[in-house]
Each structure stands twice: as structure tokens, then as C-alpha cells.
């Protein structure tokens, strides 16, 4: 009998010759197999009393007709206790109708006696692949839920995102103004919402304003509100964004686009906590936490005279830098898989996970549209309309690929691949080295070179 600790396949057959031959065929095909003569003999492993106490995570192949509990009894038990476990039934010629009904009741497939070894191997291989995908999805959902418990929605295992989460947790409970700096599509509004949701103001409004999308002629009325008759067309009172956000959080995106005249008025509100609606002399006290977001270096706008230095000092008490995806490639695959799960729920479709080749393609792209572009790629992947070049629709231009030297591209990919392997191995360097098919000493040297040891990736193994 094969060892059960790492069994992928449980094969149950009371005919010893058939059992031995089938187990051997599956083992020669590369599977870890444990053979049993009855359901009762296999039950301890199946319910988790063996294999170190963990529930069985593989595939069951069982004859229908057995002494004691039958294969159908086992199927019913699995449907009740472990419905995610694929069950393949082995049938005699007279049991075909019974096997077809069993598939309606949840069996993965059936194999008719006498069967060719290739038929059994192919059926088991397909069942194991489905089981692997299901387990990866479950593990991914669990990981996402654990991460969301700390900072909802902030996905990524790079050092940069670790720092972003640390800053959010640190400053969210305060009223300190925050300036988020990052490229378009990098997720600045998500950071702002996280700051709000983790703050004492979460029960009050979160008001988002895109400064770059508001015409200058409408900016003051939108921000400060107005009284009836304040200007042509002002038929009734309107509460402005600043007043509406009182008690909560005001998020000003593309703050660098704010007209200079409005910068002066905003500075006064920040200093005094008071505003006046257009057409009114009545001061209104407001109390909102201000979070702003900008693209590029704000000091350049100050130097050019398009942004007030004193307002910048008010805004960036705390600065959160959100690097582009091209600078944190180890975050690309986890983000993509998160978006795949989200898209699968929204569209009511299965959640396919990218293959290894597709993961490489994902990490190789520069993603100029950042997280927003990656989310759209995941939607297309779930809908089955991704480009043939890869999960993300590998439509990167030659210009994108040539923007970095070959050495830089290789190093960036290597760092991300090592970080991913360490994550999958739970920080065990020896296991990660086996996965990557390189020597342990070589891996240690690369971990040190890329600074991965600083994050504790390799801290779970001694020697």
C-alpha cells in the first residue's frame, strides 16, 4: 500500500489484482496513490484521521460494488461531508445506468470495466486539475479575507504596499491631512476610502471630487455651495462639497488641477474651519478630514507658480507614495487573481486562475494604466475574451517592452518570481529553491541581493 501522508488519489477496489494493477499504473503516471480494499478501510484517511489530521485534498476512485459500504454510499457521504472532493466511480457493464444517475447526484465521472490504464489516468488527471483550481480559489479567498481584515481592499505583498498599509493603519484614526501621490489608475481613491473606513469618521460621508474634471467656472459653486439668486440660474440653495463632507472625509483628486483662486479659499477653510456659500455672508463651520491626491511631483507645480506652497504644506502632513505596478511586479499576480474573483462574482462566471505561462506574461508587462488596466484585463479574462497572447491580453507594444533594458527586465521578473515562490513556500527557502529549480545557496544570494530577507520572506527557515 502506498503511503497516505501525501496521497493525491485514493483507489478503492476489493479485487486485489485489479487494485494492484491500477495503483501501479497511476503511480507510473506520476500520482501519489493509496489503495484500499473497502470504503471502511479508507474512511480514516478521507475524514482526516490520517495524513497528519488534515482532510483529504485529492481525488477518490472507487468501485461501485464493494463488500460493506458501496461506492454509491461513499459518494453520498462525500456529498454531505466533503462536496468539493471529486469522486470517480468504477462500474461493471451492467452498472452503466447506475453510474449515469450517480453523475447526476454529483460524481465527477465513471470508468467502465474493463478499462485501459490511459482512460483511468486521463480521468484522474482532469479531476485533480479541477481539485487544484478549486483549492487555489479557496486559499486565495481566505488570503484576501485576511488581508481585508486589516486594510480592506489593499492587495499586494511588495515592500511598497507593506509601507502603504502601515501608514494607513497609523494615520487613519487621526485627522491629519494626507497627500497620496501616484500615477493615474494606481488606486489613489481606494487608499483615500481606506483611510476613511478605518477612521472614527466612517459613519459620516466620504465625498470625492475630481478637481481636473470640474470646469473652472463651476468649481467655486460646487465646492462652497450657493444661495438662491447668487448668480443667473441659481434658483434654490445648494450645499457645496465641503459642507456636505462635514463630519466625514473630503477627497480631492488631481489636486494639482485646482484653480489658483480656489486654492486661496480652500486654504482659508483649512485654517479657520469656516466657509461662506456664494451669495451669502453667513459663516458656516465645517469639520472634515482632507485627503488629497496628485500625479507627479507637487514641488514642480509650486516652482512653476501654479500651486501655492502654503497650501501644499497644509495638505502633505502625511504623504503616501503609491508606486506604479511596473515598480512592484510581485503585486501583479495577486492583484490579478483578486480581480478575477471579483469579476467572477459580478458576471456570474467561473473564476479561472492564470497558468504559469500567463503569470509570466502578466509580470512581464509594464501596465501603463496601472491597477485600473489590470482590473480590466481580469474582467476580459473571466469573460473569455482575453487576447491570445496571455491572460492579460498581451498587447504590449514594442515600445513598452523596449523601455527597459534586457538586464532590468530579467532582474525585475526574477525578483517577482522569487518573492512569489517564497510566498507559496511559506518562507521556506529549501522548498522555494526546489520550486525554482535552483540551488539553495544561489537562492539565498538572490534573496539578499533583492532585499527580500528584510521582509522576513526567508525568516521561517534556519540553516
CORDAFEN-V413162 format. One record per residue. PSI is psi as a letter, one per 40 degrees, with the letter a starting at -180 (none if undefined). OMEGA is omega in whole degrees, 0 to 359 (999 if undefined). BURIAL is 1 if it has 9 or more other ideal C-beta (glycine too) atoms within 8 Angstrom, else 0. Layout:
# CORDAFEN-V413162
{{PSI/OMEGA/BURIAL} {PSI/OMEGA/BURIAL}}
This chain:
# CORDAFEN-V413162
{{h/179/0} {i/176/1} {i/184/0} {e/187/1} {d/182/0} {f/184/0} {h/172/1} {d/185/1} {h/170/1} {h/182/1} {h/184/1} {h/182/1} {h/183/1} {e/177/1} {h/188/0} {d/181/0} {d/178/0} {d/181/1} {d/182/1} {d/182/1} {d/181/1} {d/178/1} {d/180/1} {d/179/0} {d/180/1} {d/178/1} {d/178/1} {d/178/0} {e/175/1} {e/180/0} {i/170/1} {h/190/1} {i/171/1} {h/182/1} {i/180/1} {i/181/1} {e/182/1} {i/176/1} {d/182/1} {d/181/0} {d/182/1} {e/190/1} {d/182/0} {d/178/0} {d/185/1} {d/182/1} {e/172/1} {e/178/1} {e/175/0} {a/176/0} {f/176/1} {e/177/0} {e/179/0} {i/177/0} {i/182/0} {h/186/1} {e/183/0} {a/185/1} {i/178/1} {h/171/1} {h/184/1} {h/170/1} {i/178/1} {d/185/1} {h/183/0} {i/172/1} {h/184/0} {b/180/0} {h/181/1} {i/175/1} {d/178/1} {d/176/1} {d/178/1} {d/178/1} {d/180/1} {d/179/1} {d/179/1} {d/179/1} {d/182/1} {d/189/0} {d/182/0} {g/187/0} {e/180/0} {e/182/0} {h/178/1} {h/178/1} {h/177/1} {h/183/1} {h/176/1} {h/188/1} {i/167/1} {i/183/0} {d/183/0} {e/185/0} {e/185/1} {d/181/1} {d/178/0} {d/181/1} {d/178/1} {d/177/1} {d/179/0} {d/177/1} {d/174/1} {d/180/0} {e/175/1} {e/177/1} {i/181/1} {d/182/1} {i/173/1} {i/179/1} {h/184/1} {h/175/1} {i/348/1} {i/185/0} {i/174/1} {i/180/0} {d/181/1} {d/178/0} {d/179/1} {d/183/1} {d/181/1} {d/179/0} {d/179/1} {d/181/1} {d/179/1} {d/180/1} {d/179/1} {d/179/1} {d/177/0} {d/179/1} {d/180/1} {d/179/0} {d/180/1} {d/180/1} {d/177/1} {d/178/1} {d/179/1} {d/180/1} {d/180/0} {d/177/1} {d/180/1} {d/180/0} {d/180/0} {d/179/1} {d/179/0} {d/179/0} {d/179/1} {d/180/1} {d/179/0} {c/178/0} {h/186/1} {h/171/0} {e/181/0} {h/186/1} {i/176/1} {i/181/1} {e/178/1} {i/177/1} {d/181/0} {d/181/1} {d/172/1} {d/180/1} {d/178/0} {d/179/1} {d/180/1} {d/180/0} {d/180/1} {d/181/1} {d/183/1} {d/189/0} {e/182/1} {d/182/1} {e/182/0} {i/175/0} {e/182/0} {h/175/0} {i/183/1} {h/173/1} {h/179/1} {h/183/1} {h/180/1} {i/180/1} {i/175/0} {h/177/0} {e/184/1} {e/178/1} {f/183/1} {d/180/1} {d/177/1} {d/177/1} {d/180/1} {d/179/1} {d/177/1} {d/177/1} {d/179/1} {d/185/1} {d/179/0} {e/182/1} {i/175/1} {e/181/0} {e/189/1} {d/179/0} {e/180/0} {i/187/1} {i/165/0} {h/186/1} {h/181/1} {h/178/0} {h/175/1} {h/184/0} {d/181/1} {e/183/0} {e/181/0} {h/174/1} {i/183/0} {d/181/0} {d/181/0} {e/190/0} {d/185/1} {d/181/1} {d/179/1} {d/184/1} {d/188/1} {e/181/1} {i/181/1} {i/177/1} {i/177/1} {h/178/0} {e/181/0} {d/177/1} {i/181/1} {h/180/0} {e/179/0} {g/186/1} {d/181/0} {i/182/0} {i/176/0} {h/177/1} {h/181/0} {i/183/1} {d/180/1} {d/181/1} {d/180/1} {d/181/1} {e/183/1} {h/184/1} {e/182/0} {b/184/1} {h/174/1} {h/179/1} {h/179/1} {h/180/1} {i/183/1} {f/183/1} {d/180/1} {e/180/1} {e/183/0} {h/180/1} {i/182/0} {d/181/1} {d/180/0} {d/178/1} {d/179/1} {d/182/1} {d/178/1} {d/179/1} {d/180/1} {d/179/1} {d/180/1} {d/182/1} {d/188/0} {e/184/0} {f/184/0} {i/173/1} {i/174/1} {h/175/1} {i/175/1} {h/180/1} {e/181/1} {i/173/1} {e/183/0} {h/179/0} {h/180/0} {h/180/1} {h/178/0} {i/180/1} {g/179/0} {i/176/1} {h/184/1} {h/172/1} {h/180/1} {i/178/1} {i/183/1} {i/172/1} {i/175/0} {a/184/0} {h/182/0} {d/179/1} {d/177/0} {d/177/0} {d/177/1} {d/180/1} {d/180/0} {e/178/0} {e/181/0} {e/178/0} {h/184/1} {h/179/1} {d/182/0} {d/177/0} {d/178/1} {d/179/1} {d/178/0} {d/187/1} {d/191/1} {f/170/1} {d/173/0} {h/178/1} {h/176/0} {h/180/1} {h/181/0} {g/184/1} {i/177/0} {i/181/1} {d/181/1} {e/180/1} {e/177/0} {g/188/1} {d/179/1} {e/178/1} {e/189/1} {d/183/1} {d/177/1} {d/178/1} {d/181/1} {d/181/1} {d/175/1} {d/180/1} {d/177/1} {d/178/1} {d/179/1} {d/180/1} {d/180/1} {d/178/1} {d/182/0} {d/184/0} {e/181/1} {f/181/0} {i/173/0} {i/181/0} {g/180/1} {i/176/0} {i/182/1} {i/175/1} {i/179/0} {d/178/0} {d/180/0} {d/176/1} {d/178/1} {d/180/1} {d/179/1} {d/183/1} {d/181/1} {d/182/1} {i/181/1} {e/177/1} {g/180/1} {d/177/0} {e/175/1} {a/188/1} {d/180/1} {d/178/1} {d/180/1} {d/178/1} {d/179/1} {d/178/1} {d/178/1} {d/177/1} {d/180/1} {d/180/1} {d/180/1} {d/180/1} {e/177/1} {f/181/0} {f/177/0} {i/177/1} {i/184/1} {e/184/0} {e/181/0} {i/185/1} {d/184/1} {e/187/1} {g/190/1} {g/182/1} {f/178/0} {h/180/0} {i/177/0} {d/179/0} {d/179/0} {d/184/1} {d/183/1} {e/182/0} {d/179/0} {i/177/1} {i/179/0} {d/180/0} {d/180/0} {d/181/0} {d/180/1} {d/181/0} {d/180/1} {d/179/1} {d/182/1} {d/180/1} {d/180/1} {d/180/1} {d/179/1} {d/179/1} {d/180/1} {d/180/1} {d/178/1} {d/178/1} {d/181/1} {d/181/0} {e/180/1} {f/179/0} {e/181/1} {h/185/1} {d/181/1} {d/179/0} {d/179/1} {d/179/1} {d/177/1} {d/180/0} {d/183/1} {e/180/1} {f/174/0} {i/180/0} {i/181/0} {d/179/0} {d/178/0} {d/180/1} {d/178/1} {d/181/1} {d/180/0} {d/177/1} {d/179/1} {d/182/0} {d/184/0} {e/176/1} {e/182/0} {d/180/1} {d/181/1} {d/181/0} {e/179/0} {e/180/0} {d/185/1} {f/186/1} {e/185/0} {e/182/0} {h/180/1} {h/176/0} {none/999/0}}
